[in-house]
Amino acid sequence: MNEDERITQLVKSLLEIKDLSDEIIVIDGGSTDGSFEIALSLGVRAISANKAGRAAQMNAEAKIAQGGISRQLTRQQR
């Protein structure tokens, strides 16, 4: 679950293709590596769905997303 080494690289990459990502939301599932804080420091929206499970995390994102199309990436997708 701890992805602090990758979160910065991923978010920066997504920000570089801003035309494809109008909104970036990081859903933290209870990691203890500072991923949530890292996401906030990079200027993206971050919410905590503390160990609620992937379905609950995806639903949380869907509720706050403002765009019409959503692409969700998981830590397994590298």
C-alpha positions in Angstrom: 0.0 0.0 0.0 2.8 2.4 0.6 3.7 4.2 -2.7 5.5 7.3 -1.6 8.3 6.6 -4.1 6.0 6.6 -7.0 3.2 9.1 -6.2 5.4 12.1 -7.0 6.4 10.8 -10.4 2.9 9.7 -11.3 1.3 13.0 -10.4 3.9 15.1 -12.1 3.5 12.9 -15.3 -0.2 13.5 -15.2 0.2 17.2 -14.7 2.4 17.3 -17.8 -0.5 16.0 -19.9 -2.9 18.5 -18.5 -5.1 18.4 -21.6 -5.9 14.8 -20.8 -6.3 15.3 -17.0 -8.4 18.3 -16.1 -8.7 17.1 -12.6 -6.4 14.8 -10.6 -7.8 13.2 -7.4 -5.7 11.0 -5.2 -7.6 8.6 -3.0 -5.6 7.4 -0.1 -6.6 4.0 1.3 -4.8 4.3 4.7 -1.2 4.3 3.6 1.4 5.4 6.2 4.1 6.7 3.8 2.9 10.2 3.4 1.3 9.7 0.0 -1.7 11.8 1.0 0.5 14.7 2.1 2.7 14.3 -1.0 -0.4 14.6 -3.3 -1.6 17.7 -1.5 1.9 19.3 -1.7 1.7 18.7 -5.5 -1.5 20.7 -5.8 -4.0 17.9 -6.5 -7.1 17.0 -4.7 -6.6 14.2 -2.1 -9.1 12.5 0.1 -8.7 9.7 2.6 -10.9 6.6 2.3 -9.1 4.9 5.2 -8.9 1.2 4.3 -12.5 1.2 3.0 -11.6 -1.1 0.2 -11.1 -0.4 -3.5 -14.8 -0.2 -4.4 -15.5 2.3 -1.6 -12.4 4.3 -2.8 -13.6 4.4 -6.4 -17.1 5.4 -5.3 -15.6 8.2 -3.2 -13.7 9.5 -6.2 -16.8 9.3 -8.4 -18.8 11.4 -5.9 -16.4 14.3 -5.9 -15.1 14.2 -9.4 -16.3 17.2 -11.5 -15.6 15.9 -15.0 -17.7 13.7 -17.2 -15.1 11.1 -17.8 -13.0 9.3 -15.2 -9.9 7.2 -15.5 -8.9 5.5 -12.3 -5.4 4.2 -11.8 -4.4 1.8 -9.1 -1.0 1.1 -7.6 -0.8 -2.1 -9.6 -0.8 -0.1 -12.8 2.8 1.1 -13.4 
